[in-house]
Amino acid sequence: MARPPEPDPQAVAAAQAARAARDREAAVARHIREARSAFAKQDLEGAIREWNEVLKIDPDNRTAQLERQKAVELQERLRRLK
């Protein structure tokens, strides 16, 4: 009985890279949903925490940078009112 051909190392690496990219995209999308949900519930700490998670995965995510800054500024304004 013939042995199956060995997988092409480049094809294996490309498939692994594609899966890792999909996993990162899914994680970013999940954290974005959680951040927006927390913000909508006025949970600024939770929103900031989730935006931080997005930025750990994707430091150049402009949306996360801006939305995090918005939550931080609002949190600071609320602290000053107390």
PDB file as gemmi writes it, atoms N, CA and C in Angstrom:
CRYST1    1.000    1.000    1.000  90.00  90.00  90.00 P 1                      
ATOM      1  N   MET A   1       0.844  -1.177   0.000  1.00  0.00           N  
ATOM      2  CA  MET A   1       0.000   0.000   0.000  1.00  0.00           C  
ATOM      3  C   MET A   1       0.892   1.243   0.000  1.00  0.00           C  
ATOM      4  N   ALA A   2       0.564   2.199  -0.846  1.00  0.00           N  
ATOM      5  CA  ALA A   2       1.383   3.409  -0.995  1.00  0.00           C  
ATOM      6  C   ALA A   2       1.098   4.379   0.144  1.00  0.00           C  
ATOM      7  N   ARG A   3       2.155   5.052   0.550  1.00  0.00           N  
ATOM      8  CA  ARG A   3       2.021   6.064   1.591  1.00  0.00           C  
ATOM      9  C   ARG A   3       1.460   7.345   0.984  1.00  0.00           C  
ATOM     10  N   PRO A   4       0.638   8.042   1.734  1.00  0.00           N  
ATOM     11  CA  PRO A   4       0.151   9.324   1.207  1.00  0.00           C  
ATOM     12  C   PRO A   4       1.312  10.299   1.080  1.00  0.00           C  
ATOM     13  N   PRO A   5       1.217  11.204   0.152  1.00  0.00           N  
ATOM     14  CA  PRO A   5       2.314  12.165  -0.029  1.00  0.00           C  
ATOM     15  C   PRO A   5       2.476  13.041   1.214  1.00  0.00           C  
ATOM     16  N   GLU A   6       3.699  13.431   1.469  1.00  0.00           N  
ATOM     17  CA  GLU A   6       3.996  14.344   2.576  1.00  0.00           C  
ATOM     18  C   GLU A   6       3.385  15.710   2.261  1.00  0.00           C  
ATOM     19  N   PRO A   7       2.811  16.363   3.270  1.00  0.00           N  
ATOM     20  CA  PRO A   7       2.255  17.695   3.001  1.00  0.00           C  
ATOM     21  C   PRO A   7       3.371  18.685   2.679  1.00  0.00           C  
ATOM     22  N   ASP A   8       3.060  19.589   1.812  1.00  0.00           N  
ATOM     23  CA  ASP A   8       3.998  20.638   1.428  1.00  0.00           C  
ATOM     24  C   ASP A   8       4.183  21.577   2.618  1.00  0.00           C  
ATOM     25  N   PRO A   9       5.396  21.745   3.135  1.00  0.00           N  
ATOM     26  CA  PRO A   9       5.610  22.607   4.304  1.00  0.00           C  
ATOM     27  C   PRO A   9       5.123  24.045   4.096  1.00  0.00           C  
ATOM     28  N   GLN A  10       5.270  24.553   2.892  1.00  0.00           N  
ATOM     29  CA  GLN A  10       4.803  25.922   2.622  1.00  0.00           C  
ATOM     30  C   GLN A  10       3.286  26.000   2.686  1.00  0.00           C  
ATOM     31  N   ALA A  11       2.619  24.972   2.169  1.00  0.00           N  
ATOM     32  CA  ALA A  11       1.159  24.951   2.210  1.00  0.00           C  
ATOM     33  C   ALA A  11       0.675  24.834   3.654  1.00  0.00           C  
ATOM     34  N   VAL A  12       1.360  24.008   4.437  1.00  0.00           N  
ATOM     35  CA  VAL A  12       1.000  23.853   5.847  1.00  0.00           C  
ATOM     36  C   VAL A  12       1.188  25.183   6.581  1.00  0.00           C  
ATOM     37  N   ALA A  13       2.315  25.839   6.347  1.00  0.00           N  
ATOM     38  CA  ALA A  13       2.587  27.129   6.997  1.00  0.00           C  
ATOM     39  C   ALA A  13       1.554  28.180   6.578  1.00  0.00           C  
ATOM     40  N   ALA A  14       1.188  28.185   5.309  1.00  0.00           N  
ATOM     41  CA  ALA A  14       0.204  29.147   4.819  1.00  0.00           C  
ATOM     42  C   ALA A  14      -1.159  28.885   5.455  1.00  0.00           C  
ATOM     43  N   ALA A  15      -1.530  27.626   5.583  1.00  0.00           N  
ATOM     44  CA  ALA A  15      -2.805  27.284   6.209  1.00  0.00           C  
ATOM     45  C   ALA A  15      -2.807  27.680   7.680  1.00  0.00           C  
ATOM     46  N   GLN A  16      -1.702  27.455   8.364  1.00  0.00           N  
ATOM     47  CA  GLN A  16      -1.604  27.843   9.773  1.00  0.00           C  
ATOM     48  C   GLN A  16      -1.672  29.358   9.936  1.00  0.00           C  
ATOM     49  N   ALA A  17      -1.010  30.072   9.046  1.00  0.00           N  
ATOM     50  CA  ALA A  17      -1.039  31.536   9.106  1.00  0.00           C  
ATOM     51  C   ALA A  17      -2.449  32.059   8.841  1.00  0.00           C  
ATOM     52  N   ALA A  18      -3.132  31.446   7.893  1.00  0.00           N  
ATOM     53  CA  ALA A  18      -4.501  31.868   7.583  1.00  0.00           C  
ATOM     54  C   ALA A  18      -5.419  31.614   8.770  1.00  0.00           C  
ATOM     55  N   ARG A  19      -5.246  30.459   9.411  1.00  0.00           N  
ATOM     56  CA  ARG A  19      -6.077  30.157  10.583  1.00  0.00           C  
ATOM     57  C   ARG A  19      -5.786  31.139  11.722  1.00  0.00           C  
ATOM     58  N   ALA A  20      -4.518  31.444  11.944  1.00  0.00           N  
ATOM     59  CA  ALA A  20      -4.148  32.392  12.998  1.00  0.00           C  
ATOM     60  C   ALA A  20      -4.759  33.768  12.717  1.00  0.00           C  
ATOM     61  N   ALA A  21      -4.745  34.178  11.455  1.00  0.00           N  
ATOM     62  CA  ALA A  21      -5.327  35.473  11.087  1.00  0.00           C  
ATOM     63  C   ALA A  21      -6.834  35.478  11.339  1.00  0.00           C  
ATOM     64  N   ARG A  22      -7.507  34.377  10.974  1.00  0.00           N  
ATOM     65  CA  ARG A  22      -8.952  34.282  11.236  1.00  0.00           C  
ATOM     66  C   ARG A  22      -9.237  34.310  12.734  1.00  0.00           C  
ATOM     67  N   ASP A  23      -8.414  33.616  13.505  1.00  0.00           N  
ATOM     68  CA  ASP A  23      -8.593  33.606  14.961  1.00  0.00           C  
ATOM     69  C   ASP A  23      -8.416  35.005  15.546  1.00  0.00           C  
ATOM     70  N   ARG A  24      -7.400  35.742  15.054  1.00  0.00           N  
ATOM     71  CA  ARG A  24      -7.183  37.115  15.533  1.00  0.00           C  
ATOM     72  C   ARG A  24      -8.376  38.002  15.166  1.00  0.00           C  
ATOM     73  N   GLU A  25      -8.856  37.872  13.933  1.00  0.00           N  
ATOM     74  CA  GLU A  25     -10.000  38.676  13.497  1.00  0.00           C  
ATOM     75  C   GLU A  25     -11.230  38.378  14.346  1.00  0.00           C  
ATOM     76  N   ALA A  26     -11.453  37.109  14.648  1.00  0.00           N  
ATOM     77  CA  ALA A  26     -12.598  36.722  15.471  1.00  0.00           C  
ATOM     78  C   ALA A  26     -12.456  37.280  16.883  1.00  0.00           C  
ATOM     79  N   ALA A  27     -11.248  37.228  17.431  1.00  0.00           N  
ATOM     80  CA  ALA A  27     -11.017  37.758  18.776  1.00  0.00           C  
ATOM     81  C   ALA A  27     -11.232  39.267  18.798  1.00  0.00           C  
ATOM     82  N   VAL A  28     -10.733  39.958  17.796  1.00  0.00           N  
ATOM     83  CA  VAL A  28     -10.930  41.412  17.713  1.00  0.00           C  
ATOM     84  C   VAL A  28     -12.419  41.728  17.635  1.00  0.00           C  
ATOM     85  N   ALA A  29     -13.141  41.017  16.772  1.00  0.00           N  
ATOM     86  CA  ALA A  29     -14.578  41.264  16.627  1.00  0.00           C  
ATOM     87  C   ALA A  29     -15.313  41.013  17.938  1.00  0.00           C  
ATOM     88  N   ARG A  30     -14.943  39.951  18.652  1.00  0.00           N  
ATOM     89  CA  ARG A  30     -15.581  39.641  19.933  1.00  0.00           C  
ATOM     90  C   ARG A  30     -15.327  40.755  20.952  1.00  0.00           C  
ATOM     91  N   HIS A  31     -14.091  41.208  21.044  1.00  0.00           N  
ATOM     92  CA  HIS A  31     -13.761  42.273  22.000  1.00  0.00           C  
ATOM     93  C   HIS A  31     -14.434  43.596  21.621  1.00  0.00           C  
ATOM     94  N   ILE A  32     -14.556  43.865  20.344  1.00  0.00           N  
ATOM     95  CA  ILE A  32     -15.252  45.077  19.909  1.00  0.00           C  
ATOM     96  C   ILE A  32     -16.718  45.017  20.331  1.00  0.00           C  
ATOM     97  N   ARG A  33     -17.359  43.874  20.112  1.00  0.00           N  
ATOM     98  CA  ARG A  33     -18.757  43.724  20.541  1.00  0.00           C  
ATOM     99  C   ARG A  33     -18.887  43.934  22.047  1.00  0.00           C  
ATOM    100  N   GLU A  34     -17.977  43.322  22.800  1.00  0.00           N  
ATOM    101  CA  GLU A  34     -18.016  43.455  24.261  1.00  0.00           C  
ATOM    102  C   GLU A  34     -17.775  44.899  24.697  1.00  0.00           C  
ATOM    103  N   ALA A  35     -16.837  45.575  24.038  1.00  0.00           N  
ATOM    104  CA  ALA A  35     -16.547  46.973  24.385  1.00  0.00           C  
ATOM    105  C   ALA A  35     -17.749  47.858  24.111  1.00  0.00           C  
ATOM    106  N   ARG A  36     -18.372  47.677  22.972  1.00  0.00           N  
ATOM    107  CA  ARG A  36     -19.531  48.497  22.628  1.00  0.00           C  
ATOM    108  C   ARG A  36     -20.706  48.204  23.550  1.00  0.00           C  
ATOM    109  N   SER A  37     -20.881  46.945  23.887  1.00  0.00           N  
ATOM    110  CA  SER A  37     -21.941  46.564  24.811  1.00  0.00           C  
ATOM    111  C   SER A  37     -21.707  47.194  26.189  1.00  0.00           C  
ATOM    112  N   ALA A  38     -20.477  47.113  26.670  1.00  0.00           N  
ATOM    113  CA  ALA A  38     -20.149  47.702  27.974  1.00  0.00           C  
ATOM    114  C   ALA A  38     -20.378  49.211  27.945  1.00  0.00           C  
ATOM    115  N   PHE A  39     -19.955  49.872  26.882  1.00  0.00           N  
ATOM    116  CA  PHE A  39     -20.130  51.317  26.779  1.00  0.00           C  
ATOM    117  C   PHE A  39     -21.615  51.668  26.791  1.00  0.00           C  
ATOM    118  N   ALA A  40     -22.411  50.894  26.069  1.00  0.00           N  
ATOM    119  CA  ALA A  40     -23.853  51.141  26.011  1.00  0.00           C  
ATOM    120  C   ALA A  40     -24.495  50.986  27.384  1.00  0.00           C  
ATOM    121  N   LYS A  41     -23.916  50.132  28.212  1.00  0.00           N  
ATOM    122  CA  LYS A  41     -24.422  49.917  29.572  1.00  0.00           C  
ATOM    123  C   LYS A  41     -23.783  50.886  30.571  1.00  0.00           C  
ATOM    124  N   GLN A  42     -23.023  51.830  30.063  1.00  0.00           N  
ATOM    125  CA  GLN A  42     -22.309  52.820  30.872  1.00  0.00           C  
ATOM    126  C   GLN A  42     -21.261  52.182  31.779  1.00  0.00           C  
ATOM    127  N   ASP A  43     -20.764  51.037  31.368  1.00  0.00           N  
ATOM    128  CA  ASP A  43     -19.671  50.346  32.074  1.00  0.00           C  
ATOM    129  C   ASP A  43     -18.366  50.777  31.405  1.00  0.00           C  
ATOM    130  N   LEU A  44     -17.886  51.942  31.808  1.00  0.00           N  
ATOM    131  CA  LEU A  44     -16.698  52.498  31.161  1.00  0.00           C  
ATOM    132  C   LEU A  44     -15.455  51.661  31.446  1.00  0.00           C  
ATOM    133  N   GLU A  45     -15.327  51.154  32.658  1.00  0.00           N  
ATOM    134  CA  GLU A  45     -14.180  50.293  32.985  1.00  0.00           C  
ATOM    135  C   GLU A  45     -14.164  49.070  32.071  1.00  0.00           C  
ATOM    136  N   GLY A  46     -15.331  48.451  31.902  1.00  0.00           N  
ATOM    137  CA  GLY A  46     -15.431  47.284  31.035  1.00  0.00           C  
ATOM    138  C   GLY A  46     -15.127  47.624  29.590  1.00  0.00           C  
ATOM    139  N   ALA A  47     -15.624  48.759  29.128  1.00  0.00           N  
ATOM    140  CA  ALA A  47     -15.370  49.182  27.751  1.00  0.00           C  
ATOM    141  C   ALA A  47     -13.880  49.415  27.529  1.00  0.00           C  
ATOM    142  N   ILE A  48     -13.260  50.108  28.466  1.00  0.00           N  
ATOM    143  CA  ILE A  48     -11.823  50.389  28.347  1.00  0.00           C  
ATOM    144  C   ILE A  48     -11.028  49.084  28.360  1.00  0.00           C  
ATOM    145  N   ARG A  49     -11.410  48.179  29.241  1.00  0.00           N  
ATOM    146  CA  ARG A  49     -10.728  46.878  29.323  1.00  0.00           C  
ATOM    147  C   ARG A  49     -10.823  46.132  27.986  1.00  0.00           C  
ATOM    148  N   GLU A  50     -12.009  46.130  27.389  1.00  0.00           N  
ATOM    149  CA  GLU A  50     -12.189  45.427  26.109  1.00  0.00           C  
ATOM    150  C   GLU A  50     -11.441  46.125  24.974  1.00  0.00           C  
ATOM    151  N   TRP A  51     -11.444  47.462  24.963  1.00  0.00           N  
ATOM    152  CA  TRP A  51     -10.671  48.174  23.933  1.00  0.00           C  
ATOM    153  C   TRP A  51      -9.181  47.884  24.102  1.00  0.00           C  
ATOM    154  N   ASN A  52      -8.726  47.759  25.359  1.00  0.00           N  
ATOM    155  CA  ASN A  52      -7.329  47.393  25.593  1.00  0.00           C  
ATOM    156  C   ASN A  52      -7.020  46.018  25.010  1.00  0.00           C  
ATOM    157  N   GLU A  53      -7.964  45.097  25.126  1.00  0.00           N  
ATOM    158  CA  GLU A  53      -7.766  43.756  24.555  1.00  0.00           C  
ATOM    159  C   GLU A  53      -7.656  43.822  23.029  1.00  0.00           C  
ATOM    160  N   VAL A  54      -8.505  44.646  22.421  1.00  0.00           N  
ATOM    161  CA  VAL A  54      -8.411  44.817  20.961  1.00  0.00           C  
ATOM    162  C   VAL A  54      -7.022  45.333  20.604  1.00  0.00           C  
ATOM    163  N   LEU A  55      -6.544  46.318  21.352  1.00  0.00           N  
ATOM    164  CA  LEU A  55      -5.254  46.929  21.041  1.00  0.00           C  
ATOM    165  C   LEU A  55      -4.079  45.994  21.326  1.00  0.00           C  
ATOM    166  N   LYS A  56      -4.238  45.038  22.228  1.00  0.00           N  
ATOM    167  CA  LYS A  56      -3.191  44.026  22.422  1.00  0.00           C  
ATOM    168  C   LYS A  56      -3.050  43.163  21.177  1.00  0.00           C  
ATOM    169  N   ILE A  57      -4.184  42.855  20.570  1.00  0.00           N  
ATOM    170  CA  ILE A  57      -4.187  42.002  19.379  1.00  0.00           C  
ATOM    171  C   ILE A  57      -3.820  42.797  18.137  1.00  0.00           C  
ATOM    172  N   ASP A  58      -4.354  44.007  18.058  1.00  0.00           N  
ATOM    173  CA  ASP A  58      -4.182  44.846  16.865  1.00  0.00           C  
ATOM    174  C   ASP A  58      -3.856  46.275  17.298  1.00  0.00           C  
ATOM    175  N   PRO A  59      -2.576  46.538  17.628  1.00  0.00           N  
ATOM    176  CA  PRO A  59      -2.189  47.851  18.163  1.00  0.00           C  
ATOM    177  C   PRO A  59      -2.498  49.032  17.247  1.00  0.00           C  
ATOM    178  N   ASP A  60      -2.631  48.798  15.968  1.00  0.00           N  
ATOM    179  CA  ASP A  60      -2.886  49.880  15.023  1.00  0.00           C  
ATOM    180  C   ASP A  60      -4.369  50.073  14.722  1.00  0.00           C  
ATOM    181  N   ASN A  61      -5.245  49.393  15.444  1.00  0.00           N  
ATOM    182  CA  ASN A  61      -6.681  49.496  15.196  1.00  0.00           C  
ATOM    183  C   ASN A  61      -7.152  50.897  15.584  1.00  0.00           C  
ATOM    184  N   ARG A  62      -7.393  51.706  14.577  1.00  0.00           N  
ATOM    185  CA  ARG A  62      -7.737  53.119  14.804  1.00  0.00           C  
ATOM    186  C   ARG A  62      -9.070  53.262  15.525  1.00  0.00           C  
ATOM    187  N   THR A  63     -10.035  52.421  15.189  1.00  0.00           N  
ATOM    188  CA  THR A  63     -11.328  52.478  15.862  1.00  0.00           C  
ATOM    189  C   THR A  63     -11.155  52.234  17.354  1.00  0.00           C  
ATOM    190  N   ALA A  64     -10.399  51.218  17.706  1.00  0.00           N  
ATOM    191  CA  ALA A  64     -10.175  50.894  19.119  1.00  0.00           C  
ATOM    192  C   ALA A  64      -9.457  52.043  19.820  1.00  0.00           C  
ATOM    193  N   GLN A  65      -8.497  52.640  19.160  1.00  0.00           N  
ATOM    194  CA  GLN A  65      -7.774  53.759  19.759  1.00  0.00           C  
ATOM    195  C   GLN A  65      -8.727  54.911  20.067  1.00  0.00           C  
ATOM    196  N   LEU A  66      -9.561  55.249  19.093  1.00  0.00           N  
ATOM    197  CA  LEU A  66     -10.474  56.386  19.257  1.00  0.00           C  
ATOM    198  C   LEU A  66     -11.568  56.090  20.276  1.00  0.00           C  
ATOM    199  N   GLU A  67     -12.151  54.906  20.199  1.00  0.00           N  
ATOM    200  CA  GLU A  67     -13.232  54.557  21.125  1.00  0.00           C  
ATOM    201  C   GLU A  67     -12.720  54.427  22.555  1.00  0.00           C  
ATOM    202  N   ARG A  68     -11.522  53.894  22.715  1.00  0.00           N  
ATOM    203  CA  ARG A  68     -10.925  53.799  24.050  1.00  0.00           C  
ATOM    204  C   ARG A  68     -10.711  55.201  24.612  1.00  0.00           C  
ATOM    205  N   GLN A  69     -10.169  56.085  23.785  1.00  0.00           N  
ATOM    206  CA  GLN A  69      -9.939  57.460  24.230  1.00  0.00           C  
ATOM    207  C   GLN A  69     -11.248  58.137  24.624  1.00  0.00           C  
ATOM    208  N   LYS A  70     -12.293  57.898  23.859  1.00  0.00           N  
ATOM    209  CA  LYS A  70     -13.599  58.471  24.179  1.00  0.00           C  
ATOM    210  C   LYS A  70     -14.072  57.971  25.547  1.00  0.00           C  
ATOM    211  N   ALA A  71     -13.932  56.688  25.805  1.00  0.00           N  
ATOM    212  CA  ALA A  71     -14.352  56.125  27.097  1.00  0.00           C  
ATOM    213  C   ALA A  71     -13.500  56.674  28.241  1.00  0.00           C  
ATOM    214  N   VAL A  72     -12.197  56.800  28.016  1.00  0.00           N  
ATOM    215  CA  VAL A  72     -11.304  57.330  29.049  1.00  0.00           C  
ATOM    216  C   VAL A  72     -11.663  58.784  29.369  1.00  0.00           C  
ATOM    217  N   GLU A  73     -11.898  59.577  28.352  1.00  0.00           N  
ATOM    218  CA  GLU A  73     -12.250  60.982  28.564  1.00  0.00           C  
ATOM    219  C   GLU A  73     -13.584  61.119  29.288  1.00  0.00           C  
ATOM    220  N   LEU A  74     -14.556  60.315  28.918  1.00  0.00           N  
ATOM    221  CA  LEU A  74     -15.846  60.361  29.593  1.00  0.00           C  
ATOM    222  C   LEU A  74     -15.702  59.937  31.051  1.00  0.00           C  
ATOM    223  N   GLN A  75     -14.923  58.897  31.287  1.00  0.00           N  
ATOM    224  CA  GLN A  75     -14.669  58.441  32.650  1.00  0.00           C  
ATOM    225  C   GLN A  75     -14.030  59.547  33.489  1.00  0.00           C  
ATOM    226  N   GLU A  76     -13.087  60.247  32.904  1.00  0.00           N  
ATOM    227  CA  GLU A  76     -12.415  61.334  33.609  1.00  0.00           C  
ATOM    228  C   GLU A  76     -13.387  62.476  33.915  1.00  0.00           C  
ATOM    229  N   ARG A  77     -14.238  62.824  32.960  1.00  0.00           N  
ATOM    230  CA  ARG A  77     -15.228  63.875  33.183  1.00  0.00           C  
ATOM    231  C   ARG A  77     -16.178  63.490  34.312  1.00  0.00           C  
ATOM    232  N   LEU A  78     -16.577  62.233  34.332  1.00  0.00           N  
ATOM    233  CA  LEU A  78     -17.474  61.767  35.395  1.00  0.00           C  
ATOM    234  C   LEU A  78     -16.798  61.804  36.759  1.00  0.00           C  
ATOM    235  N   ARG A  79     -15.530  61.457  36.813  1.00  0.00           N  
ATOM    236  CA  ARG A  79     -14.789  61.518  38.082  1.00  0.00           C  
ATOM    237  C   ARG A  79     -14.717  62.949  38.616  1.00  0.00           C  
ATOM    238  N   ARG A  80     -14.530  63.903  37.714  1.00  0.00           N  
ATOM    239  CA  ARG A  80     -14.456  65.304  38.130  1.00  0.00           C  
ATOM    240  C   ARG A  80     -15.782  65.807  38.676  1.00  0.00           C  
ATOM    241  N   LEU A  81     -16.889  65.229  38.220  1.00  0.00           N  
ATOM    242  CA  LEU A  81     -18.219  65.642  38.694  1.00  0.00           C  
ATOM    243  C   LEU A  81     -18.509  65.142  40.102  1.00  0.00           C  
ATOM    244  N   LYS A  82     -17.828  64.117  40.517  1.00  0.00           N  
ATOM    245  CA  LYS A  82     -18.096  63.523  41.841  1.00  0.00           C  
ATOM    246  C   LYS A  82     -17.481  64.315  42.949  1.00  0.00           C  
TER     247      LYS A  82                                                      
END                                                                             
